[in-house]
Amino acid sequence: MKLETRLPRNGKEGALYGGIICTLTVLLMTTLSIILISEKLDGKFTEPADSFNAKILFRILFTVLGMSACMTLIGDIVGNGISSEIFSRFLTNWPRNFLIVLIAESLVIQPIARFAMVKLHAYQDKKNYASMMTK
């Protein structure tokens, strides 16, 4: 019996394999959503004078729309293969996925990411100020 070398053989390998797939898929889908959907639509629905909260809300909405739709479709294909029921399952699963990701992005993920940026920029500003003072 020939062992398949392209797929995991045990739980640890399965976790690594799944982690690689999830990470790369999320990176790809996030990048595509931001480049193709969020930026373009955000510019159409907001004005330069609009508040930060208005702009970030539209970016979250458009990113989640693209990401949840693509990930629901990809997840269904990976889990069930391509079949005639793919679109009926999509119509059933996507609204739930969209709502879960929208809530997570709005209340947990985006605030954590923005907090990290505030801390990073404060550190960089402090470092730049210190280097300017020593010159």
Secondary structure, DSSP 8 states (H G I E B T S, - for coil): ----SSS--SHHHHHHHHHHHHHHHHHHHHHHIIIIIIHHHHHHH--TTS-HHHHHHHHHHHHHHHHHHHHHHHHHHHHH-S-TTHHHHHHHHHHHHHHHHHHHIIIIIHHHHHHHHHHHHHHHHHHHHHHHHT-
